[in-house]
Amino acid sequence: MFALFFLYVLIIAVAVFVLKLILWILLIPILWTYFTISDAIGRKKKVARQRK
């Protein structure tokens, strides 16, 4: 019984770890693109202000 419970906890721990890993793999490119886009917009605004 205890061995089964331990195995169950281990499976849950691994599943949670894998899910977090997948989330990070998905989030990093999204965050990176978001920051790149906001940076590009920020640069355009700075250039527009310099021209005036």
N, CA and C atoms as a LAMMPS dump frame, in Angstrom:
ITEM: TIMESTEP
0
ITEM: NUMBER OF ATOMS
156
ITEM: BOX BOUNDS ff ff ff
-5.0000000000000000e+02 5.0000000000000000e+02
-5.0000000000000000e+02 5.0000000000000000e+02
-5.0000000000000000e+02 5.0000000000000000e+02
ITEM: ATOMS id mol type element x y z
1 1 1 N 0.842 -1.211 0
2 1 2 C 0 0 0
3 1 3 C 0.879 1.264 0
4 2 1 N 1.874 1.283 0.881
5 2 2 C 2.761 2.454 0.969
6 2 3 C 3.561 2.626 -0.326
7 3 1 N 3.99 1.492 -0.906
8 3 2 C 4.755 1.524 -2.161
9 3 3 C 3.89 2.113 -3.279
10 4 1 N 2.624 1.729 -3.316
11 4 2 C 1.69 2.259 -4.32
12 4 3 C 1.524 3.762 -4.15
13 5 1 N 1.356 4.206 -2.917
14 5 2 C 1.195 5.626 -2.614
15 5 3 C 2.432 6.414 -3.04
16 6 1 N 3.616 5.861 -2.748
17 6 2 C 4.877 6.496 -3.112
18 6 3 C 4.99 6.619 -4.629
19 7 1 N 4.62 5.551 -5.33
20 7 2 C 4.652 5.538 -6.793
21 7 3 C 3.697 6.594 -7.354
22 8 1 N 2.515 6.694 -6.757
23 8 2 C 1.505 7.665 -7.166
24 8 3 C 2.032 9.094 -7.008
25 9 1 N 2.656 9.373 -5.868
26 9 2 C 3.237 10.697 -5.6
27 9 3 C 4.347 10.992 -6.604
28 10 1 N 5.168 9.987 -6.886
29 10 2 C 6.281 10.132 -7.833
30 10 3 C 5.745 10.467 -9.227
31 11 1 N 4.706 9.758 -9.659
32 11 2 C 4.098 10.002 -10.976
33 11 3 C 3.549 11.426 -11.054
34 12 1 N 2.863 11.873 -10.005
35 12 2 C 2.312 13.232 -9.964
36 12 3 C 3.435 14.261 -10.035
37 13 1 N 4.512 14.027 -9.273
38 13 2 C 5.648 14.946 -9.267
39 13 3 C 6.267 15.058 -10.657
40 14 1 N 6.455 13.932 -11.319
41 14 2 C 7.017 13.913 -12.668
42 14 3 C 6.075 14.615 -13.643
43 15 1 N 4.776 14.345 -13.535
44 15 2 C 3.781 14.964 -14.421
45 15 3 C 3.795 16.486 -14.258
46 16 1 N 3.845 16.963 -13.02
47 16 2 C 3.873 18.402 -12.742
48 16 3 C 5.144 19.019 -13.319
49 17 1 N 6.276 18.337 -13.124
50 17 2 C 7.558 18.82 -13.642
51 17 3 C 7.524 18.932 -15.163
52 18 1 N 7.007 17.902 -15.823
53 18 2 C 6.914 17.887 -17.295
54 18 3 C 5.995 19.004 -17.776
55 19 1 N 4.871 19.189 -17.1
56 19 2 C 3.93 20.249 -17.471
57 19 3 C 4.576 21.626 -17.345
58 20 1 N 5.306 21.843 -16.247
59 20 2 C 5.999 23.12 -16.051
60 20 3 C 7.038 23.342 -17.138
61 21 1 N 7.747 22.277 -17.487
62 21 2 C 8.774 22.345 -18.528
63 21 3 C 8.144 22.725 -19.863
64 22 1 N 7.024 22.072 -20.204
65 22 2 C 6.315 22.363 -21.463
66 22 3 C 5.827 23.81 -21.455
67 23 1 N 5.267 24.255 -20.328
68 23 2 C 4.787 25.637 -20.212
69 23 3 C 5.921 26.628 -20.449
70 24 1 N 7.093 26.371 -19.85
71 24 2 C 8.23 27.264 -20.027
72 24 3 C 8.7 27.271 -21.47
73 25 1 N 8.75 26.07 -22.098
74 25 2 C 9.181 25.972 -23.499
75 25 3 C 8.234 26.769 -24.39
76 26 1 N 6.94 26.751 -24.062
77 26 2 C 5.95 27.513 -24.838
78 26 3 C 6.009 29.006 -24.503
79 27 1 N 6.221 29.328 -23.227
80 27 2 C 6.199 30.723 -22.79
81 27 3 C 7.415 31.525 -23.242
82 28 1 N 8.601 30.921 -23.208
83 28 2 C 9.818 31.661 -23.543
84 28 3 C 9.741 32.305 -24.933
85 29 1 N 9.396 31.582 -26.005
86 29 2 C 9.301 32.236 -27.326
87 29 3 C 8.224 33.311 -27.374
88 30 1 N 7.092 33.086 -26.697
89 30 2 C 5.999 34.073 -26.683
90 30 3 C 6.478 35.352 -25.995
91 31 1 N 7.108 35.207 -24.819
92 31 2 C 7.63 36.366 -24.098
93 31 3 C 8.714 37.067 -24.91
94 32 1 N 9.582 36.284 -25.527
95 32 2 C 10.681 36.84 -26.322
96 32 3 C 10.144 37.663 -27.489
97 33 1 N 9.15 37.101 -28.208
98 33 2 C 8.553 37.842 -29.338
99 33 3 C 7.855 39.091 -28.833
100 34 1 N 7.149 38.977 -27.709
101 34 2 C 6.438 40.126 -27.131
102 34 3 C 7.414 41.259 -26.814
103 35 1 N 8.53 40.913 -26.165
104 35 2 C 9.518 41.934 -25.822
105 35 3 C 10.164 42.521 -27.07
106 36 1 N 10.417 41.681 -28.069
107 36 2 C 11.02 42.156 -29.325
108 36 3 C 10.075 43.132 -30.017
109 37 1 N 8.784 42.795 -30.06
110 37 2 C 7.784 43.652 -30.717
111 37 3 C 7.657 44.978 -29.967
112 38 1 N 7.548 44.906 -28.629
113 38 2 C 7.416 46.137 -27.837
114 38 3 C 8.674 47 -27.977
115 39 1 N 9.829 46.355 -28.079
116 39 2 C 11.087 47.079 -28.267
117 39 3 C 11.096 47.787 -29.62
118 40 1 N 10.623 47.079 -30.655
119 40 2 C 10.564 47.666 -32.003
120 40 3 C 9.61 48.857 -32.02
121 41 1 N 8.451 48.726 -31.358
122 41 2 C 7.47 49.817 -31.29
123 41 3 C 8.091 51.002 -30.535
124 42 1 N 8.78 50.713 -29.444
125 42 2 C 9.445 51.751 -28.668
126 42 3 C 10.465 52.501 -29.5
127 43 1 N 11.222 51.792 -30.317
128 43 2 C 12.214 52.428 -31.184
129 43 3 C 11.546 53.32 -32.222
130 44 1 N 10.441 52.836 -32.799
131 44 2 C 9.713 53.629 -33.806
132 44 3 C 9.21 54.939 -33.197
133 45 1 N 8.697 54.848 -31.97
134 45 2 C 8.2 56.047 -31.283
135 45 3 C 9.346 57.031 -31.023
136 46 1 N 10.505 56.508 -30.606
137 46 2 C 11.671 57.356 -30.349
138 46 3 C 12.113 58.048 -31.634
139 47 1 N 12.134 57.297 -32.74
140 47 2 C 12.541 57.856 -34.046
141 47 3 C 11.552 58.934 -34.467
142 48 1 N 10.261 58.659 -34.268
143 48 2 C 9.214 59.635 -34.643
144 48 3 C 9.385 60.929 -33.835
145 49 1 N 9.729 60.808 -32.559
146 49 2 C 9.925 61.99 -31.711
147 49 3 C 11.158 62.786 -32.161
148 50 1 N 12.199 62.107 -32.587
149 50 2 C 13.424 62.781 -33.019
150 50 3 C 13.201 63.582 -34.303
151 51 1 N 12.33 63.091 -35.173
152 51 2 C 12.081 63.768 -36.46
153 51 3 C 11.359 65.097 -36.295
154 52 1 N 10.524 65.2 -35.255
155 52 2 C 9.712 66.414 -35.085
156 52 3 C 10.553 67.638 -34.762
